[in-house]
Amino acid sequence: MADPTPQSDRPTALDLKKDRGLTVTWADGRVSYYPIGYLRRSSPSADERQLREQMAKDPLTVLPTNVAEAMNKPVVAVDAELVGNYAIKIRFSDGHDTGLYSWSYLRQIDRGDRPPNPSS
C-alpha cells in the first residue's frame, strides 16, 4: 500500500529538544516548530480530542485529575519514536503516549512558531 502523504508534507529532518519542542524541516523547505506543551495539549489521541471538544462546548468542564495535575508541572517529552513513514509518537512526562502525530496533522496544527535561539 502506497503512503498517501503528499511529498511536501513529509519531513526531511526532525529535531526534538525534550524540554523545549520539536523542529520539523519539511520537504518543501518550510521549518515548523512545536513547543512541547502545545504538542501535549494538541494530542490527536481520541481521549484528548474528546476533552478538547467538551471544553469547547462547556468552558467549565472539570479536567480529569491527571490533566489537572499535569497543568501545574512543566511537561517534557520523555521519548519519541517514528511510526512507519507517516507519524511520530511522543511519550510525555505526565504519562500520555497514545497520540500519533502524523505529518499531515503536524502541518495542520502549525502555528508558525519560531524555534528558540539555540544560545538561550
Buried (B, 14 or more C-beta within 10 A) or exposed (E): EEEEBEEEBBBEEEBBBBEBBBBBBBBEEEEBBBBBBBBBBBBBBEEBEEBBEEEEEEEEEEEEEEBEEBEEEEBBBBEBEEEEEBBBBBBBBBEBBEBBBBBBBBBEBBEEEEBEEEEE
